[in-house]
Amino acid sequence: MSTASLGLVVAAFFALGAAWLTGKTLATRASGTPTAQFAAQQQPAAARERIDLRQPLRSLATVHGATLAQRGIGLELAVPDAPLTVAAIAGDLSRLMAHIADTAATTLPNGSTLHVLARAEGHQAVVSLREAELSAGDAADVPPRLSLAFETGIGRPASPLAHACQAIAARHSARIYTAPSPLGDGCLTLRFPLHGARTARAPKGLL
């Protein structure tokens, strides 16, 4: 092989090596370099605020009570004297109550009353919701409709509003499920971790 031919071969090998290194570098950047990963980690999480859970609960009456009343649905709310402070994303709790009110408006029959009871149990804020029919005899034979609207089963998918409520609860390490309470069996139950170790007094009465 001549000297000129050998030089061309060496140059070709250098060119191939440079192309391989360039491709590897670009592929590494595309899959995520430490810089890209650091930038992704720097995306701010939604800020939490200390919110008294009684405030969004009272909005059920002040904001959504008229809509429920138009559909012939009453609302009775009982909250404790002491705050039920939770760490929450601003606006999430109001949206949660709005979704529950909308579900109640489309689920409960005319003449029913939605009872809402809030209290502290240990380190948790607990809210129980249950409807009462106008006729007590009829109510004994009908499962609580509001709880059923949040349950899933074969052939009974949860509504979009129920899914939205579950998503909000999950963001706050909270739960939405069916459980008995002082209001009776089958209550739609919300459990939120309280901000700090505290226990609120029981509700004095309906507001």
N, C-alpha and C positions, 0 to 999 in steps of 0.2 A: 504493500500500500504506500502511495506517495505521501510526502509530508503535507501537501495541500489537502489530500483526502482525509488524512488523519485529523487535521485541524477542523475540517467540517464536521466530522463525527463528534469530536469533543464539544464543539459549539452547540450541536444539536442536543447532546446530553444535558448541557447546562440549561438550555432553553426549556427542555422537558421538566427538569427539576424545579426551575423557577415557577413554571405553570402549576405544578403539583402543590407547591407551598402556598401559592396564591389561592388556589381552590380550597385547600384545607382551612386557611385563615377565614375565608368568606363563609364556609360551612359552619365553622365554630361560632362566628358572630351571629349567624342566622339562628342557630340552635340555642343561643343564650350564653353570653360571656358574663364574667363576674360583674362587669359594669352594667349590662342589661338587667341582670338579676337584682343588683342593688337598686336600680331605678324602679323596678317593679315593686320591691319591698318598700320603697319610699312613698307609694301611693297612699294618701291619708285615709284612715278608717273614719267612719262616721262618728262624729263627736257624741258623747253621752252627757246627759245633764241629769241633775237630781230633780226629779219631778214627783210631786204629790199625786198619787194615783187617784185621789178623790176628785181632782180637777177634771180630768177627762171623763170620769164617771158622771160628774154633775152635768157635763155637756150632753149626756144622753137626754137629760130633761130639758136643758135650756136650748139646745140646738136641734135635737131630733124629736123632742116630745110632741111638737105640733104635727109633724109628719105622721107619727104613730097615732095621734088623736084623730087625724083625718081618716084613718083606716079603722077607727073604732077600737084602738088598742090603748089601754091605760098603762101608766108607768109608775111604780113605787120604788123609791131608792132609799136604802139605809147605808150610811157610812159612819165610821167611828169619829170620835172627837179628835183623836190624835192623828197626825199625818201618816200616810202610807207611802213613804219615800222610796222610790225605785230609781235606778240608773237607766235612763232610756234615751233613745235617739229622738230628737225634737220632732214632733209631728207624728211619730209612729203610733203613740197611744191614742191620739185623736182619730187617726185613720182606723185603728182597731175598733174603737167604739162606733164609728160611723158604719163600718162593715157589719157589726153586730146589729145595729139599729136597722140597717137596710134589710138584713136577713130576717129580723123579727117582723118588719113591715110586710114582707112578702110571704111569710110563713104562718104567722099567728092569725087566728080567725077574729072576725069582728066580735066585740064583746069580751075579749080576754084582757088580762092585765099582766104585764111583765114585771116581775119582782126581781130586784137587784139587791144583793146583800154583800157588802164589802167588810172585811175584817183582817186582822193580823193573826196568823197562827205560827208561833215560833218565829223563825226568820223569814217567813213568806207572807206576802200579801195575797189574800184569797178573795176572789169575786165569784159569787154564785148567781146564776140567772135561771129563772124558771117562770113559765107562764101559768096562770090560773084561769080556768074557764069561768064564764058567767054562771054556768050551772055546775055545781060541785059533783053531781051525779054523773054528768057526762065526762067531767075531767078524769074521773077514776078509771075510765075505760080507754082513755086516749094517751099514748106515750107523749112525753114532752116534745113538742114539735121543734123547738129551737135546738135542742140537743141533737135530734135526729138530722137536722140540716147540716150538722158538722161531722156526722159520722159517715163512714164509707162501708160498703159491703158489696156483695155480689149483685151486680145490676143497679147499684146505687152509688154512683160517683159523687164525691163532694163537689159543692158549687165553687165557682171561681172566687166568690167572697170568702168561703170557708178556707180555701187554699191560701188566700192572701192573709187571713188571720193567723193561720198556722205559720206562715213565713215570718210575720212580725213577731210572733211568740218565740220562734226559734232564734231570731236575732238577739233576743233578750234573755235567753236561757229560761224561758217561761214555758208553761204547758197549757194546752186547751184540751179538755177531755170531759167526759160525763162522769159525775160522781154525786152521791147523796150529800145533803147539807141540811142545815136547820130549815130550809125552805121545802124540803122533801126529797124524794128520790129523783134520779135522772136529771140533775141540774147541769147546765152548761157551766163548767168550772174553769176559771183562769187562775193560775198560780204564778206569781212573780217573786223572785228573790228580793227581799227588802235591802235597802242600802244601809249596811251596818247592822249590828245586832240590836234589835229593839222589839218591843211588843206594844201594839196599840190597844187601847181599851175597846170594848165591844160597843157596837152602835147603840145609841140611846133610843132611836126611833126612826121613823120614816121621814125623809125630807121631801 
